[in-house]
Amino acid sequence: MIFGKSKAQATPLDGIDVVLADLDGVVYAGPGALPHAVDSLNRAHDEGRRLGYITNNASRTDASVAAHLTSLGLRVAADDVTTSPQAAMRLMRDLVPAGSTLLVVGGEGLVVEVEKAGFVVTRSADDAPAAVVQGFAPEVGWLQLAEAAYALATPVEEGGIPWVATNTDWTIPQARGIAPGNGTLVSAVHTAVGRLATIAGKPERPIFDEALSRTGARAPLFIGDRLDTDIQGARTAGIPSVLVLTGIDRPKQVLAAIASQRPDYIVEDLRQLFEPYPATIVKGERTRVGDAIVEIDGVDLRILAEGDRQIDLLRAGAAAIWNSGRAIFGFRVPEKLYADPFRVR
């Protein structure tokens, strides 16, 4: 593991019974699969591990996500998919009576889960909803956001109703680029009412608890591509995590990761789940991973040996910075350390 524990020469998958994976940036980008993702996940399944998938995207049902993954070559049933609307309903059952009317801001993925949980859907604050639940859908616009604001006008301390958001991702990857995510829409309602929503999705714990419940995991491993949602969420839930460099966060972000967002493993792509993970060896101010060696010299982080693999140099640099107790802006970091040959073109 990243700090050179006794399992360092094991693979990330050793001892794991359930592999949980994020979707965007891990399994696919846009409609198509990322290189090596499908083959690697199928191999993990064939070796006896259950696979589960976790997504903050509230616009699709678990069945539609499963169908998409199946079309890419994975063997997936709806029960293998955990969505943020499912996590939101996990929260909602403890907040309002069974069968209550909920004002829904979102699309089919959210509506289906609200109805499956036994609640009644409304789109109007005039129907006196017991709570508001909000999730992303491309069709969400001002009218839906305004209805949420009307329903949430009364402050909580004065008897106002609960407000649950599926997630607060600021951005969402699309085939044409990065677009505003649910966090921007939740922020619009917050600005109008001065209240904060309770969050169900990553990086909060409810979505991970739901995934663990659905898969029966005893020794899970979570794979993500974002430090602030995927890795932080896994750490909050007490689940070991892998950051794969096929998605959003890049080597610069890895080196700068704060303590709550540091993964146990860093991999180029999912093939490296099956490789022995090299030990991190620290001697004084020097840190070695594989053949890569870096050294802290005052404010300078020096490369003593680049080694044969850029991924090991990144791992060594990250371990050196993370173990120093200093933030990255306290160092002069050579460009080679955060070179990015890993980006999927």
C-alpha positions, 0 to 999 in steps of 0.5 A: 500500500502507499505507505509501505505496509506489509501488504506492499508486494501484494496486488490491490485485489488480494483479500478483496471480495467485492470491487466497487467502481465509479463509472465516469472516468473509471469504466467509461468516458461518454458512451464508450468504455475506457481502455482495459476497463472492461477486460480488467473488471471481467477478470476480477469477476472471473477470479471470484470477486463480486462487482458493484458500481456506484454513481452519483448521476441521478438522471438514470435508473439502476436498470438503465445503467446496468444495460449500458454497462452490459452493452460495453461487455460487462456482466451487470444486473440492476442490483449491482448498481448503486445510485445516488437516488437510492442513497437519498431514499435511504436517508429519506426513510428516516426523515419523513413517514412512509408514503409521504409526498416528496417534491422531486427536482430531477428526472427519471432516475430519481422519480423511479427510486422515489416511487419504489421507496413508496413515496408520492411524487409531486412537482409543486410546492402547493401540494404541501410536500413532506420533503424535497429531494433534488438530483441532476437531470438535463431537463431540470430548469428554473421552474423546478428550482423555483418550486424547491425554493418555495417549498423550502422557504421556512427555515429548519429551526422554524419547522421547515421540511427536510431537503435531501440532495442526491449529490453536489458534484460541481461538474459532470463529464459529457462527450463534448466536455465538462458541464455543470453538475448537480452541485451548481443546481443545489447551490442555486436553491441554497442561494434562494433559501439560505439553507443547506441540503443533506447530501446522499451521494459521494463523498458522503457515507450513505451511498457507500453504506447502500452499496455495501448493503446491496453487495454484502461486502466484507472486504471491499475495494473502491475504484475512483478517478476523483479525489474530492468525491470518490477517494474522500468518500471511500475514506469516510466510509472506511473502504480502501481505495484506488485512484485510476488516472483515466479520468478527472484528477491528474498527477498534479492533483495527486501530489497536492491531495489533502489527507482526507483525499489520499488513496491507498493505491494509484494506478495508470489503468485497471490492469495494474489492479493485478500487478504486485504493488511496489513497496514505498521505502523511506530512508531519512529524506529519501523515498523509493518506489520501484526504481524511482527515488526522490529526496526532500532537500529543504524546499526542493523535492529532487528526483534522484532516479526517474526509474523505469515507470512514470507511475512509480515516480509519481507514487514516490513523489506523492508518498514523500510529500504526504509523509512530510506533513507539509502541503505541496506549496511548501516545495519546489517540485520538478515538472517531471514529477507531475508529467502526465503520460497517463491521460486517455487521448 
